[in-house]
Amino acid sequence: MKIAIPQFGTQIAPCFEAAGTFWIAEVDKSNRVLSSQVVNLSGQEGLRRVRLLQMHKVGTLICNGIKGFYRDMLTASGVTVICNIGESFSTTLKKYLAGELTTHSCPPDEAFESCSISHNDLVDWAKNLFESHGYRVTPAPDKDHYLVDLVAKIECPCCHRTVKVAICCGAQTYRHSQEIQEFHHATPSGYHARVYICPSRPNIEECCREYGIELIDPDTKDIAGEPHSPDKLPILQGPVLNHEKASLATPKKTGKEIHTTQNNLQ
């Protein structure tokens, strides 16, 4: 029998449809791995991923988030789907081979319809928004690219040092609270502010507040521009670490917030 696990580094990828690679292995009746390979799926949409698993004759998919449409399609074709697994890849594989992972009801999609903008369109929208307000916008470095789509930089109007903003566009996930949490943990240092761009809902707003991440709703933000004080940073409504004088808000500490020291930021 063959098993497949979507990967993100050493973790199970948060979303089946967005994972960059799949680990596919053949397992014998004694639950020993006979052979394995890593398949690159970058840019492949959901239906192609389903077909690829069928082509490799995968019998079990172990994943974290997965849209109900693809889960049902895989189940109908005879693939056992074990979902909602958020542990490390090695821990998950060890539990599976020991017979400790069982199928269970996956949670319903988290209002996917509310985020109907395609991921590429949302990234383009965010890039245009920040560039129209004077930011220099580039793709995220390789080490951050999975959870950080863009990096926006601008000179602070008060101290004239560079302000660095991490931007995550949330149109490609179905459990936003988990993506926001992982975005927070993936950017503990090196950024002065973090922005999550997604159509707003109460649970998304609450989660962003909890992790000190600014939420921008593309349905309400006017890309044409809005006036701002010349001594304040444009767009950003929340606190900006180490640039409080140029911020519109005062930083508030939370139990989960990780503060970056001045030595971490150049």
C-alpha positions, 0 to 999 in steps of 0.5 A: 500500500502507498501513503502520501503526506503533503509536506512543509519543511519538517511539518505537515503542510497546513493545506492539501491544495497549497502544499509544495511537495508530497512525500509518497511511500510504499508500506508493507503489511508490517508497516515498514517503509519499502521505498519513498519519493518526494514529488514536487507539486508547486503550482498544481491545483487541487484536481491535478493533486487528486489525479496524481495520488490516483496515478501513484495508486496511493491508498492513504492520504495523511494531511492537515487541512483539505477542502471537502470537495477534494476529500470527498473525491479522494474518498470516492476513489478509494483513498482513505483520508486522515486529516486535521493532523498538525504535528511534525512529519516525523511524529505523524509518520511514526504514529501511522506506522505504529497504528496510532492514527485513525480516520475521524471526521474532518472539520467542515470548511471554514467558510471558504466562500468568504475568500473567493479571490484567487491567491494570485489576484490577492497577491497582486492587489496587495503589491499594488496597494503597498506600492501605491503608498510608497512602499518597495515590495518584493517577493519573500525570501526563500526561507519565508516564502511559504507563509510570507507572500510579500515583503514591503519596505519603507523609510520611517518618517521619524527615524529614517530607518527602514521599516520591514513588513511581512505580508501574508495573503490568505486566499489559499487556505480553509482554516485561517486561524491556523494559517494566522498562527503559523504566520505568527510563528514563522516571523518572530524576528526580522519584521517590524509589522505583519499584515494578513490580507483576507476578507474579514470575518469575526473569527479572523479578526479575533485571531489576528488581534490575538497574535498582533497581526494587522488584518486588511480586508480587500473588500473595504480597503480603498486602493486609490489611496487615502490621506495620511499624516506625513509623520505616520507610516501609511496603510498600517493602522496597528503598532509597528515594532521599534517605530512607535512614534510613526505608528497610529496605535500603541503596542499591546502585549499579548501572551502569545506575542513574541517581541523582537529586540532592536538587535534583531532588526537592521 
